[in-house]
Amino acid sequence: MEIAYIVGFVVALAMALGLTPLVKKFAVRVGAVDAPNQRKVHTRIMPRLGGLAIYLAFMAAIMIALPLVSGEKPHVIWGLLLGGTIVTIVGALDDRFDLSPKVKLLGQIAAASVVVSFGVKVDFVTLPFGDGTQMGWLSIPITIFWIVGVTNAINLIDGLDGLAAGVSAIATGTIFVLALIMGNITVAVLSAVLLGSILGFLFFNFHPAKIFMGDSGALFLGFSLAALSVLGFKQATLVSFVVPIFILGVPLSDTFFAIVRRTLNKTPISAADKNHLHHCILALGLSHRNSVLVIYAIAAMFALSAILLSTVAQWVALIVIAVTLLVLQVGAELIGIVQKGRRPVINFVQRLLSLK
């Protein structure tokens, strides 16, 4: 089985390295470019559609790696490939024609529905220290909501050179490691191929970027990570239900804080702003490259926590979850990702210390 991981990764990496310059030329030729504005940090017109290189490299490598694996579930894999194709087409059209949010959302729901119809859904949930419960028909809307939510979360963090690609690579690598630990060959092969595709593209996307992934890349990566996390953790105990959330901790927490921020400010949840995690870290005075590296480190912390959660006793996992959430809240208050000067937890601790 090891040969499938290695071949899939190497072929995907090589394909992405070779395809990305070609996609760059194609993006410029068809007018799929990103112009700077007041919300964006780049100052020159950049080609997008880079996600097309990731997608094509992934598809080609999967076709080569899968024959090396026997006894797996090809129908599930075909569901992932079909759903990924749908969401990539939607993203590519948006990169060129700027589709409306409603059209993009419909495309994401369609892609999620396809993969669910092929059997990729959460079937079983176990409450802490309790008995399991079959999800029944609820597994369908819950899984679709998860896939669409993660897809948009990756799209939201795509604001700095190499940020979404690097965070996605860390998440994919984490899923690969956990799949190996659990003996899930299907997820391990898919993750190895996806990781190679991302890293090959990241060579051209890290600061200073030569090409952006665009919505074609952000939507494809978000969809793929969401689907792989469901496929790898279908029978969700408390720990395995939280593990994919931790794997995707950076984009999901950024999305959560954006919703809270916009709710408190009484602005539409879909309204864009410059208060995302990467904006806040840039505001601290860090350079573009260093800001991305700091977020990589945060993503790596979440990844290590996810691996730890999968290997410790449940009561230890609860402590890890509580500590991580506390650190996340304090960090959010320090950088002002919700509201500048709004520090309820920090102020509470300071009041406690002043009583002594």
C-alpha positions in Angstrom: 0.0 0.0 0.0 2.9 2.4 0.7 3.7 2.5 -3.0 0.2 4.0 -3.7 0.9 6.9 -1.2 4.3 7.6 -2.7 3.3 7.4 -6.3 0.2 9.4 -5.8 2.0 12.1 -3.9 5.0 12.4 -6.4 2.8 12.3 -9.5 0.5 15.0 -8.1 3.4 17.2 -7.0 5.1 16.9 -10.4 1.8 17.5 -12.3 1.0 20.6 -10.2 4.5 22.0 -10.8 4.2 21.5 -14.5 0.5 22.6 -14.9 0.6 25.8 -12.8 2.6 27.9 -15.2 0.3 26.7 -18.1 -2.8 27.6 -16.1 -1.3 31.0 -15.3 -0.9 31.8 -19.0 -4.4 30.5 -19.7 -5.9 32.7 -16.9 -4.3 35.8 -18.4 -5.5 34.9 -21.9 -9.2 34.4 -20.8 -9.2 37.4 -18.5 -9.4 35.5 -15.2 -7.4 38.0 -13.2 -7.8 39.6 -9.8 -7.6 43.4 -9.6 -6.5 45.1 -6.4 -9.0 47.0 -4.3 -9.4 48.5 -0.8 -10.0 45.0 0.8 -7.0 43.2 -0.8 -3.4 43.4 0.1 -1.9 42.8 -3.4 -1.2 46.0 -5.4 -1.1 44.6 -9.0 -3.3 42.6 -11.3 -2.8 38.8 -10.6 -3.9 35.8 -12.6 -6.2 33.5 -10.7 -7.7 30.1 -11.7 -4.7 28.4 -10.0 -7.1 26.0 -8.5 -7.5 24.5 -11.9 -3.9 23.2 -11.7 -4.5 21.7 -8.2 -7.7 20.0 -9.5 -6.1 18.6 -12.7 -3.0 17.4 -10.9 -5.2 15.7 -8.3 -7.4 14.0 -10.9 -4.5 12.7 -13.0 -2.6 11.4 -9.9 -5.7 9.6 -8.6 -6.1 7.8 -11.8 -2.6 6.5 -11.5 -2.5 5.8 -7.8 -5.9 4.0 -7.4 -5.0 1.0 -9.5 -2.2 0.3 -7.0 -4.8 -0.1 -4.2 -7.0 -3.1 -4.1 -10.2 -3.8 -2.0 -11.2 -0.2 -1.5 -14.5 1.5 -2.2 -14.4 3.0 -5.8 -18.0 4.3 -5.7 -17.1 6.6 -2.8 -14.0 7.8 -4.6 -16.1 8.5 -7.8 -18.5 10.5 -5.6 -15.6 12.7 -4.4 -14.3 13.2 -7.9 -17.7 14.1 -9.3 -18.5 16.5 -6.5 -15.0 18.0 -6.7 -15.5 18.5 -10.5 -18.8 20.4 -9.9 -17.4 22.7 -7.3 -14.2 23.4 -9.4 -16.3 24.3 -12.4 -18.4 26.7 -10.3 -15.2 28.3 -8.8 -13.6 28.6 -12.3 -16.7 30.3 -13.7 -16.6 32.7 -10.7 -12.9 33.4 -11.3 -13.7 34.6 -14.8 -17.3 36.0 -14.6 -17.8 36.8 -10.8 -20.9 34.7 -10.1 -23.4 35.9 -7.6 -23.1 34.4 -4.1 -26.4 32.6 -4.5 -25.2 30.8 -7.7 -22.0 29.8 -5.9 -23.9 28.5 -2.9 -26.2 26.4 -5.1 -23.1 24.9 -6.8 -21.6 24.0 -3.5 -24.9 22.4 -2.3 -25.1 20.4 -5.5 -21.5 19.2 -5.1 -22.2 18.2 -1.5 -25.4 16.5 -2.4 -23.6 14.4 -5.0 -20.9 13.2 -2.6 -23.6 12.4 0.0 -25.5 10.4 -2.5 -22.4 8.2 -3.0 -22.5 7.4 0.7 -20.1 10.0 2.2 -22.0 11.1 5.3 -21.9 11.0 9.1 -23.9 7.9 10.1 -23.4 7.5 13.9 -22.7 9.8 16.8 -21.7 8.9 20.4 -22.3 11.3 23.2 -19.5 11.8 25.8 -19.4 8.6 28.0 -22.7 7.5 26.5 -24.3 5.2 24.0 -24.3 5.7 20.3 -27.1 7.1 18.2 -27.8 6.5 14.5 -28.2 9.8 12.7 -30.9 8.5 10.2 -32.1 11.1 7.7 -30.5 13.9 9.7 -27.1 12.7 8.5 -27.8 14.1 5.0 -28.5 17.8 5.9 -25.8 17.7 8.6 -23.2 16.4 6.2 -24.2 18.9 3.5 -24.1 21.8 6.0 -20.6 20.7 7.1 -19.2 20.4 3.5 -20.7 23.8 2.4 -19.5 25.4 5.7 -15.9 24.2 5.4 -15.8 25.0 1.7 -16.7 28.6 2.4 -14.3 28.8 5.4 -11.3 28.0 3.2 -12.6 30.6 0.7 -12.7 33.2 3.5 -9.0 32.8 4.6 -7.7 33.0 1.0 -6.5 36.6 1.6 -2.7 36.4 1.6 -0.1 34.7 -0.7 0.1 31.0 0.1 -2.3 31.3 3.1 -5.2 29.1 2.0 -2.9 26.6 0.2 -0.5 26.3 3.2 -3.3 25.9 5.8 -5.0 23.3 3.5 -1.7 21.4 3.1 -1.3 21.3 6.9 -4.9 20.0 7.3 -4.4 17.5 4.5 -1.2 16.2 6.0 -3.0 15.8 9.4 -5.8 13.8 7.8 -3.2 11.6 6.1 -1.4 10.9 9.4 -4.7 10.1 11.2 -5.8 7.9 8.3 -2.6 5.9 8.6 -3.1 5.5 12.3 -6.7 4.3 11.8 -5.7 2.1 8.8 -8.1 4.0 6.4 -6.3 3.3 3.1 -8.8 5.2 0.9 -8.5 8.4 2.9 -4.7 8.0 3.1 -4.3 7.7 -0.6 -6.7 10.6 -1.4 -4.9 12.7 1.2 -1.4 11.9 -0.1 -2.5 12.9 -3.7 -4.2 16.1 -2.5 -1.2 17.1 -0.5 1.1 16.7 -3.5 -1.2 18.8 -5.6 -1.3 21.6 -3.0 2.5 21.7 -2.5 3.2 21.8 -6.2 0.9 24.8 -6.6 2.2 26.4 -3.4 5.6 26.7 -5.0 4.1 29.4 -7.2 1.7 30.8 -4.7 3.8 31.5 -1.7 4.8 35.1 -1.2 5.5 36.8 -3.5 2.8 34.9 -5.4 2.9 34.4 -9.2 -0.7 33.2 -9.3 -3.7 33.0 -7.0 -5.8 29.9 -6.5 -9.0 31.8 -6.9 -12.4 30.4 -6.1 -11.6 27.4 -8.3 -8.9 26.4 -5.8 -10.5 27.6 -2.5 -13.8 25.8 -3.2 -12.1 22.6 -4.4 -9.8 22.5 -1.4 -12.6 23.3 1.0 -14.8 20.7 -0.5 -12.1 18.0 -0.6 -11.0 18.6 3.0 -14.6 18.5 4.2 -15.4 15.3 2.3 -12.2 13.6 3.4 -12.9 14.5 7.1 -16.3 13.0 6.9 -15.0 9.9 5.1 -12.3 9.5 7.7 -14.5 10.1 10.8 -17.9 8.8 9.7 -18.6 7.1 13.1 -18.3 10.2 15.3 -17.6 9.8 19.0 -17.1 12.9 21.0 -13.4 12.9 20.1 -13.7 11.9 16.4 -16.4 14.5 15.9 -14.1 17.2 17.3 -11.0 16.0 15.5 -12.0 17.3 12.0 -13.0 20.6 13.6 -9.5 20.9 15.1 -7.9 19.8 11.8 -9.6 22.8 10.1 -9.3 25.0 13.2 -7.9 28.1 11.5 -10.5 28.5 8.7 -13.4 27.4 11.0 -12.4 29.7 13.9 -11.9 32.6 11.5 -15.4 32.0 10.1 -16.9 31.7 13.5 -15.4 35.0 14.7 -16.4 36.7 11.5 -20.0 35.7 12.1 -19.9 36.9 15.8 -18.2 40.2 14.7 -20.7 41.0 12.1 -23.6 40.0 14.4 -22.3 42.4 17.1 -21.8 45.1 14.6 -25.2 44.5 13.2 -23.9 44.0 9.6 -24.9 41.3 7.2 -23.1 38.0 7.8 -22.2 37.9 4.1 -20.7 41.4 4.2 -17.0 41.6 3.5 -14.6 43.3 5.9 -10.8 43.6 6.7 -11.0 42.1 10.2 -10.2 38.5 9.4 -7.3 36.7 11.1 -4.7 37.6 8.5 -5.8 41.2 8.5 -5.5 41.4 12.3 -2.0 39.8 12.3 -0.9 42.2 9.5 -2.1 45.1 11.7 0.3 44.0 14.4 3.1 45.1 12.2 4.3 41.7 10.8 5.3 41.4 7.2 3.2 39.6 4.6 5.4 36.5 4.7 5.7 36.4 8.5 2.0 36.8 8.9 1.4 33.8 6.8 4.1 31.8 8.7 2.4 32.7 12.1 -0.9 31.4 10.8 0.9 28.3 9.6 2.1 27.8 13.1 -1.4 28.2 14.5 -2.7 25.7 12.0 0.1 23.3 13.0 -0.9 23.7 16.7 -4.5 22.7 15.8 -3.1 19.8 13.8 -1.0 18.5 16.7 -4.0 18.9 19.0 -6.1 16.8 16.5 -3.6 14.0 16.5 -3.3 14.1 20.3 -7.1 14.0 20.6 -7.2 10.8 18.6 -4.7 9.0 20.8 -5.6 9.9 24.4 -8.3 8.9 26.8 -11.6 10.8 26.5 -11.3 12.7 29.8 -7.8 13.9 28.6 -9.4 14.9 25.3 -12.0 17.0 27.1 -9.2 18.9 28.9 -7.3 19.4 25.7 -10.4 20.8 24.0 -11.2 23.1 26.9 -7.6 24.5 27.1 -7.5 25.0 23.3 -10.8 26.9 23.3 -9.5 29.1 26.1 -6.3 29.9 24.3 -8.2 30.5 21.1 -10.5 33.0 22.9 -7.7 34.8 24.6 -5.7 35.1 21.4 -8.8 36.4 19.5 -9.2 39.1 22.2 -5.6 40.1 22.1 -5.6 40.7 18.3 -9.1 42.2 18.3 -10.6 39.8 15.7 -14.2 40.4 17.0 -14.0 44.0 18.3 -11.1 46.2 19.2 -11.0 46.6 22.9 -13.6 43.8 23.6 -11.8 41.5 26.0 -14.3 39.7 28.3 -12.1 36.8 29.3 -9.0 38.8 29.8 -10.9 41.5 31.8 -12.4 38.7 33.9 -9.0 37.3 34.7 -7.6 40.7 35.5 -10.5 41.4 37.9 -9.9 38.1 39.7 -6.2 38.9 40.1 -7.0 42.4 41.4 -9.0 40.8 44.2 -6.0 39.1 45.7 
